[in-house]
Amino acid sequence: MEEIASIDAYWRAANYLSVGQIYLLDNPLLREPLRPEHIKPRLLGHWGTVPGINFCFAHLNRIIRRRDQDMIYICGPGHGGPAVVAHSWLEGTYTERYPHITQDAKGMRLLFRQFSFPGGVPSHAAPETPGSIHEGGELGYSLAHAYGAAFDNPGLVVACIIGDGEAETGPLAASWHSNKFLTPGRDGVVLPILHLNGYKIANPTVLARIPEPELVKLLEGYGYRVHIVAGDDPAELHPLMARTLDEVFAEIDEYTAGRERRLPMIVLRTPKGWTGPREVDGVPVEGTWRSHQVPLAQVRTSPEHLRMLEEWMRSYRPEELFDAEGRPTPLVLGEVPEGERRMSANPHANGGELLVPLVLPDFRDYAVPVKEPAVTCSEPTRVLGSYLRDVIAANPRNFRLMGPDETASNRLSAVFEATDKAWDAAVLGTDEHLSREGRVMEVLSEHLCQGWLEGYLLTGRHGLFNCYEAFIHIVDAMFNQHAKWLESAKKIPWRRPVASLNYLLTSHVWRQDHNGFSHQDPGFLDVVVNKKADVVRVYLPPDTNTLLSVADHCLRSRDYVNVIVVGKQPVLDLMSMDEAIAHCTRGAGILRWASTDEGAEPDVVLACAGDVPTMETLAAAALLRAHLPELRVRVVNVVDLMCLQPPSEHPHGLSDHEFDALFTTDKPIIFNFHGYPWLIHRLTYRRNGHDNLHVRGYKEEGTTTTPFDMAMMNDIDRFHLVMDVIDRVPGLRTTASHLRQAMVDARLRARAYTRDHGEDPPEIRDWTWPYD
Amino acid sequence: MEEIASIDAYWRAANYLSVGQIYLLDNPLLREPLRPEHIKPRLLGHWGTVPGINFCFAHLNRIIRRRDQDMIYICGPGHGGPAVVAHSWLEGTYTERYPHITQDAKGMRLLFRQFSFPGGVPSHAAPETPGSIHEGGELGYSLAHAYGAAFDNPGLVVACIIGDGEAETGPLAASWHSNKFLTPGRDGVVLPILHLNGYKIANPTVLARIPEPELVKLLEGYGYRVHIVAGDDPAELHPLMARTLDEVFAEIDEYTAGRERRLPMIVLRTPKGWTGPREVDGVPVEGTWRSHQVPLAQVRTSPEHLRMLEEWMRSYRPEELFDAEGRPTPLVLGEVPEGERRMSANPHANGGELLVPLVLPDFRDYAVPVKEPAVTCSEPTRVLGSYLRDVIAANPRNFRLMGPDETASNRLSAVFEATDKAWDAAVLGTDEHLSREGRVMEVLSEHLCQGWLEGYLLTGRHGLFNCYEAFIHIVDAMFNQHAKWLESAKKIPWRRPVASLNYLLTSHVWRQDHNGFSHQDPGFLDVVVNKKADVVRVYLPPDTNTLLSVADHCLRSRDYVNVIVVGKQPVLDLMSMDEAIAHCTRGAGILRWASTDEGAEPDVVLACAGDVPTMETLAAAALLRAHLPELRVRVVNVVDLMCLQPPSEHPHGLSDHEFDALFTTDKPIIFNFHGYPWLIHRLTYRRNGHDNLHVRGYKEEGTTTTPFDMAMMNDIDRFHLVMDVIDRVPGLRTTASHLRQAMVDARLRARAYTRDHGEDPPEIRDWTWPYD
């Protein structure tokens, strides 16, 4: 009973502190009667979800102490900001992280004041919140984050509070099935707490309004053992929750020991805005959507609202909770864990503290031999697969490869020599590479791949997400939120750097041979470069060795989002490993062997980024060499897209001097690009040569057709590039009109051949440097 | 029994035709022994899911005939292309839509040849497929599309085949709960058929491998009555499926009559690649992931594979299925419905055929009076809410408003005077505006809002999706796919135009007063303009009357995606309704009252797009008028973003002459933009004045702060714009240095005030034209 008294005191204290954050500018301990000037001028924040979250924290703390349990939380309800901040302040962590917010009346005043205040903290969990790895912005990802945090963390319990609003989202609905990818013993455990307070912003929630037997079936159908804690009387709920958690953790022990297949979970059904004003201005508030945000909205102007607020806050009996100096009393702190056992101070929630660099094999060992450029072919992702196989083997506890059922399709199958695909559901005799120990995570949900990986990275581990290029747009919004997390976290001194989020986008726009138009979209790059330059990197390796060099670089990096785009089909080998390393280090460079400017000023620059556009550019250069030998052509390949931006915009940006040395300031540049052409304009519009820049790229023309036909539909093909050169180099339209017509004819012939034979002409399919 | 024989024959015919599409160039009826030259050079396509889909079609046809049932299908399995095409050809629709593909041997040969062949049809359902409204590209949206199609279509059954791969996605997982938003009697019915063939591309599927009792609980938990049809012997499965469908439709009648709360659904568990090669090269294929794509891969080079293919195809006994001319025999067609009852010819699946234009109230009637520009304020979305209220009232059966629980928050609440929110789960006494008859669809899932709306529009109805701007990125990929559908559908003569997909993005980047950084992202526009110019439109109305004009225009339009971005906070009223109409018609125009160039050539152009940037631009113009009265300033507002592009790139593009007349060719242009600044560069880089263009916009700076502080953080504020003018108009840096310093000071003062008071200075908050 003493235990319960302490839990209740903690809960009341957290609720008090939450209300204070929403309302008070001053008089934090109510040592004097509340006056309008103590109230914030703009009341912003969310109360509804807070008491339930605080209730969970209070009880989880008891379990942590009792079991010396390693535990972190994920707080799904977006607007639980006051709760997570209150929790962290009560545990003392807030003051450790932000020493000016002392754990006393003075600090409490600042704590209240900063909340939803200009320059302060937002009304949801954010990187600034100690103990949180989960942004309370866009909803849907809490449970995936929780599982990601639990992978490879045996002994850790990740308590995941899921709001019933969030539970309506697709990503959350899919995340329940993550239990089929969790391995007892190797991984930690996730404890989902579905918090049904009945309402989202302005509507009831689906899961709160279906018959309870249906809800239980649903959750049992997801594979969980369901415990229900429901009510509105704290005197009943406290012992019930304590008892339930004891049962739940006993079941977790059974699960971990392999004696029980299912994880337990809790359904917590308590009123929205629990313990807040029951009725305001004649309408019910507690237990309805009206308590979602600020239950009493006119506190500064309405004496009645002011009175109700004071009554509300005093109902928590602050005099029992805080001593004369405003410090939490021993009663409040009775069940609070110590040191790193405090959820707000657990190092898993500041994953950089636990980050161990990957043991990386020497990527040079996987190089394909390149004696002459552009003569032999190899499959970049297949070679990368061998490298990743050894990365996995060398890092058996802190690296995972994610993919939506595409790892083999993306030709990374060599990884299955070192590991399997994680799978905790039934296995049949005909299955291959499925096991509980697998380190490849395949599920047909880009949301889960991304969410798991984010959770895994933010708790201090490493990984790579391989995906079809077009469908990575599914996680645009998740990428945005993670990039913003990184942008913010970088400014917070106590947040330690974490491993970068690495995307390998393959099966790209130019090679959707039978999938056609709906599978063609290179626009993720446009989304990525909208984020701050200090967190995003984009690489377009043109061949196998450059891919290896880029991959190694990305796996070593910290706090970035790295996007690597490369095809899975065979490409020409362009560079030896030494050349590849030098090229990737510079970010862009002249392919001298393909150029005819011999170090002098060229007549035209053929620039390229991306494997297929590079091959077409090289073929165009070869055609020009054969047919216009006098023309001085420079071929420039760009592997690090960010180097095109001015250094003032991106740290990888070439200086203007370097840029001009590559691209000239006054010669026509025909830039053949993997993605939508305007991205190149956007990156270069401040460059000297921009007015001479003509970009080819994907212009949203596509269908079910062959690779070269796709190139022709979008005018990125070798023949059209030669036409572009003729059109843009002064004088050539006259002197090379014959060649131009030959190119037009070549396109028509290629197209006719394709229509007749269902494949590209062999001289194009099998082309290698040079044209004879 | 005769019935079953006919169903089986149909199934065998559809399977035969599906295999033929994947493999054959010639010899479609196997009238001669199969030879390598009959085989396609590249084997592309997917067999695994096909026999199950064909099985469903065969049996659904029987029910349609028996009940004279109005029914369409949604085929979720992405790569069921051969099946849906075969179905349509057998029903005769393919030949009606594509007369050269005759329903005989000659047409069958062409049908086979075109599949996954250059210039042919893709290996998944696409706009080209008669009877389909669902792109088989990116997976996850079948069930949401099905519900969207069923809304307001009483009497219609939408059979939705869901692959077990797709079922792992988040959007699909959330879509099951759509049954809580369906109203018996008013709406049609969805019949989900979860097709468990056990595998996705290379892995087993979660739902196929959990214990069956768990699966049943899950689906019952989603609120369905579950019927299981499982096995691999057609002789058993045919009668079982027929019996099950009879039961299911009896239950549907109960549901429709309101006597049963739950919809029925079917779990169809059959082998992947059913009836295909059992074993190839010594490994099992039928019933495993190896049958996902092309079970026999070496048919052209391996005589053994060739023999197996012939054996496989002959196992369907084509001689029973097609007559001497290659026409389907009466046995095959015995259960095929007629006319518009054929699912491939049902007009609901070519919604434009059924499209009834909206009855629209005169938007002018909702105008706010504007006697003087920029002096009074109104709330654009609140006024729009009144207009939408009357749109809903006037169109009680074919217009819906979708939103992820934000309709009230977005201040469209007036619509609740005309309708409620659709809700078929429990209702409590404290609830407001919930009913089965509601026409506002609120669920905390942008995926569901988008999927429902797509299904609703593609079956010939109208709607609007209101959403927070940042979180619309959740549906980037869905937008992409829908835009591509429209791009393709426009080229198909028999596809009739459908109503546009209208987005109202509010709660935008500049007004996230307490939500902060994670809620700030105007980048959806960048995603949108990547799509073809003939399907996308972007509007940024600066005030209430322009919003009304734009909304009316969008609701009348066809085959577009219209994006309207406008805040929900009060903005200055700039234009009378007549002025607003003229302005919106032009797309961009000079605000003469705010300009000081008096029709002459200005010294500087202040351009703006978006409500908040426009207000800051006007304030800057007022400051310049007050402090630099000699300076000739022109203020240009852009409401239709696409008019910035050259007319060669977008049909709304201003001619160069018009553009130059607005923006000049040689004067500095300070463009204050709502979104990421480079979008303006991208749209204008071919314009004459581009080199003089300086764009301000969101540069990814944000936190929890006041509106004006947000503007200052990103340099779009009035004071900074004045500084920009001084920096860019020749001579002003010297002559107006005092004013420039005053602006710097004003920014510092504003910031300090905000930090102290928690809100913007009153002279900024309440500013109206002009500055005195």
Contacts between the chains, C-beta under 8 A, distances in Angstrom:
chain1	res1	chain2	res2	distance
A	25	B	758	7.7
A	40	B	758	5.9
A	41	B	757	6.4
A	41	B	758	5.2
A	41	B	759	5.2
A	42	B	513	7.3
A	42	B	758	6.0
A	42	B	759	5.5
A	44	B	513	6.3
A	44	B	514	3.5
A	45	B	514	6.5
A	116	B	514	4.3
A	116	B	704	5.9
A	117	B	704	7.3
A	117	B	758	5.1
A	118	B	704	7.2
A	118	B	705	4.2
A	118	B	706	5.3
A	118	B	709	5.6
A	118	B	754	4.7
A	118	B	755	5.8
A	118	B	758	6.1
A	118	B	759	8.0
A	119	B	703	6.9
A	119	B	704	7.7
A	119	B	705	6.3
A	119	B	709	8.0
A	119	B	754	8.0
A	119	B	755	5.8
A	120	B	704	5.9
A	121	B	704	6.5
A	122	B	514	6.7
A	122	B	515	6.4
A	122	B	516	3.6
A	122	B	517	7.2
A	122	B	518	7.5
A	122	B	703	7.5
A	122	B	704	4.2
A	123	B	514	4.8
A	123	B	515	6.8
A	123	B	516	7.7
A	123	B	704	7.3
A	124	B	515	7.1
A	124	B	516	7.7
A	124	B	518	7.3
A	126	B	516	7.1
A	126	B	517	7.6
A	126	B	518	7.1
A	135	B	518	5.2
A	136	B	518	7.6
A	137	B	470	7.8
A	137	B	515	7.3
A	137	B	518	2.8
A	137	B	519	5.8
A	138	B	470	7.2
A	138	B	471	5.3
A	138	B	474	7.0
A	138	B	518	6.8
A	139	B	444	6.9
A	140	B	170	7.4
A	140	B	474	7.9
A	165	B	405	6.9
A	165	B	444	4.7
A	166	B	444	7.0
A	168	B	174	6.5
A	168	B	177	7.1
A	168	B	443	5.6
A	168	B	444	4.0
A	168	B	445	5.2
A	168	B	448	7.9
A	169	B	170	7.2
A	169	B	174	6.3
A	169	B	444	6.0
A	169	B	445	5.0
A	169	B	447	7.5
A	170	B	140	7.4
A	170	B	169	7.2
A	170	B	170	3.2
A	170	B	171	4.1
A	170	B	172	7.5
A	170	B	173	6.1
A	170	B	174	4.0
A	170	B	175	7.7
A	170	B	445	5.7
A	170	B	447	4.5
A	170	B	448	7.5
A	171	B	170	4.1
A	172	B	170	7.5
A	172	B	174	7.9
A	173	B	170	6.1
A	173	B	173	3.7
A	173	B	174	4.3
A	173	B	176	7.9
A	173	B	177	7.8
A	174	B	168	6.6
A	174	B	169	6.3
A	174	B	170	3.9
A	174	B	172	7.9
A	174	B	173	4.3
A	174	B	174	7.9
A	175	B	170	7.7
A	176	B	173	8.0
A	177	B	168	7.1
A	177	B	173	7.8
A	177	B	206	5.2
A	180	B	206	5.5
A	180	B	209	7.8
A	180	B	210	7.3
A	200	B	405	4.6
A	200	B	444	5.2
A	201	B	405	4.8
A	201	B	406	6.7
A	201	B	408	7.4
A	201	B	409	5.7
A	202	B	405	6.2
A	202	B	406	8.0
A	202	B	407	7.5
A	202	B	408	4.4
A	202	B	409	6.6
A	202	B	442	7.6
A	203	B	405	5.4
A	203	B	421	6.4
A	203	B	423	7.8
A	203	B	434	7.5
A	203	B	442	5.2
A	204	B	423	7.4
A	204	B	425	7.4
A	204	B	426	7.9
A	204	B	428	7.4
A	204	B	431	6.5
A	204	B	434	7.2
A	205	B	444	7.4
A	206	B	177	5.2
A	206	B	180	5.5
A	206	B	425	6.3
A	206	B	443	7.3
A	209	B	180	7.7
A	209	B	425	3.9
A	209	B	426	4.4
A	210	B	180	7.3
A	210	B	223	6.6
A	210	B	425	5.8
A	210	B	426	7.6
A	211	B	426	7.9
A	214	B	220	7.0
A	214	B	221	5.6
A	214	B	223	6.1
A	215	B	221	6.8
A	216	B	221	7.5
A	217	B	217	4.4
A	217	B	218	7.4
A	217	B	220	5.0
A	217	B	221	3.7
A	218	B	217	7.4
A	218	B	218	6.4
A	218	B	220	8.0
A	218	B	221	2.6
A	218	B	222	6.4
A	219	B	221	7.0
A	220	B	214	7.0
A	220	B	217	5.0
A	220	B	218	8.0
A	220	B	221	7.3
A	221	B	214	5.6
A	221	B	215	6.8
A	221	B	216	7.5
A	221	B	217	3.7
A	221	B	218	2.5
A	221	B	219	7.0
A	221	B	220	7.3
A	221	B	221	4.8
A	222	B	218	6.3
A	223	B	210	6.6
A	223	B	214	6.1
A	284	B	430	5.3
A	287	B	430	7.5
A	288	B	430	5.0
A	405	B	165	6.9
A	405	B	200	4.6
A	405	B	201	4.8
A	405	B	202	6.1
A	405	B	203	5.4
A	406	B	201	6.7
A	407	B	202	7.5
A	408	B	201	7.4
A	408	B	202	4.5
A	409	B	201	5.7
A	409	B	202	6.7
A	421	B	203	6.4
A	423	B	203	7.8
A	423	B	204	7.4
A	425	B	204	7.4
A	425	B	206	6.3
A	425	B	209	3.9
A	425	B	210	5.8
A	426	B	204	7.9
A	426	B	209	4.4
A	426	B	210	7.6
A	426	B	211	7.9
A	428	B	204	7.4
A	430	B	284	5.4
A	430	B	287	7.5
A	430	B	288	5.0
A	431	B	204	6.5
A	434	B	203	7.5
A	434	B	204	7.2
A	442	B	202	7.6
A	442	B	203	5.2
A	443	B	168	5.6
A	443	B	206	7.3
A	444	B	139	6.9
A	444	B	165	4.7
A	444	B	166	7.0
A	444	B	168	4.0
A	444	B	169	6.0
A	444	B	200	5.2
A	444	B	205	7.4
A	445	B	168	5.2
A	445	B	169	5.0
A	445	B	170	5.7
A	447	B	169	7.5
A	447	B	170	4.5
A	448	B	168	7.9
A	448	B	170	7.5
A	470	B	137	7.8
A	470	B	138	7.2
A	470	B	480	7.7
A	471	B	138	5.3
A	471	B	477	6.6
A	473	B	476	4.7
A	473	B	477	3.8
A	473	B	480	5.8
A	473	B	527	7.7
A	474	B	138	7.0
A	474	B	140	7.9
A	474	B	476	7.9
A	474	B	477	4.5
A	476	B	473	4.7
A	476	B	474	7.8
A	476	B	476	4.1
A	476	B	477	7.1
A	476	B	527	7.3
A	477	B	470	8.0
A	477	B	471	6.6
A	477	B	473	3.8
A	477	B	474	4.5
A	477	B	476	7.1
A	480	B	470	7.7
A	480	B	473	5.8
A	480	B	521	5.5
A	480	B	523	7.3
A	481	B	518	5.8
A	484	B	517	5.6
A	484	B	518	5.6
A	485	B	518	7.9
A	487	B	517	7.7
A	487	B	700	7.1
A	488	B	517	6.2
A	513	B	42	7.3
A	513	B	44	6.3
A	514	B	44	3.4
A	514	B	45	6.4
A	514	B	116	4.3
A	514	B	122	6.7
A	514	B	123	4.8
A	515	B	122	6.4
A	515	B	123	6.8
A	515	B	124	7.2
A	515	B	137	7.3
A	516	B	122	3.5
A	516	B	123	7.6
A	516	B	124	7.6
A	516	B	126	7.1
A	517	B	122	7.2
A	517	B	126	7.6
A	517	B	484	5.6
A	517	B	487	7.7
A	517	B	488	6.2
A	518	B	122	7.5
A	518	B	124	7.3
A	518	B	126	7.1
A	518	B	135	5.1
A	518	B	136	7.6
A	518	B	137	2.8
A	518	B	138	6.8
A	518	B	481	5.8
A	518	B	484	5.6
A	518	B	485	7.9
A	519	B	137	5.8
A	519	B	138	8.0
A	521	B	480	5.5
A	521	B	530	7.8
A	523	B	480	7.3
A	523	B	527	6.2
A	523	B	530	4.6
A	526	B	526	5.3
A	526	B	527	7.0
A	526	B	530	6.4
A	527	B	473	7.7
A	527	B	476	7.3
A	527	B	523	6.2
A	527	B	526	7.0
A	527	B	527	6.6
A	530	B	521	7.8
A	530	B	523	4.6
A	530	B	526	6.3
A	530	B	676	5.3
A	530	B	700	7.3
A	531	B	700	6.3
A	532	B	700	5.0
A	676	B	530	5.3
A	678	B	682	4.4
A	678	B	685	7.6
A	681	B	681	7.2
A	681	B	682	6.2
A	681	B	685	5.2
A	682	B	678	4.4
A	682	B	681	6.2
A	682	B	682	5.5
A	685	B	678	7.6
A	685	B	681	5.2
A	685	B	685	6.3
A	691	B	691	7.9
A	700	B	487	7.1
A	700	B	530	7.3
A	700	B	531	6.4
A	700	B	532	5.0
A	703	B	119	6.9
A	703	B	122	7.5
A	704	B	116	5.9
A	704	B	117	7.3
A	704	B	118	7.2
A	704	B	119	7.7
A	704	B	120	5.9
A	704	B	121	6.5
A	704	B	122	4.2
A	704	B	123	7.3
A	705	B	118	4.2
A	705	B	119	6.3
A	706	B	118	5.3
A	709	B	118	5.6
A	754	B	118	4.7
A	755	B	118	5.8
A	755	B	119	5.8
A	757	B	41	6.4
A	758	B	25	7.7
A	758	B	40	5.9
A	758	B	41	5.2
A	758	B	42	5.9
A	758	B	117	5.1
A	758	B	118	6.1
A	759	B	41	5.2
A	759	B	42	5.5
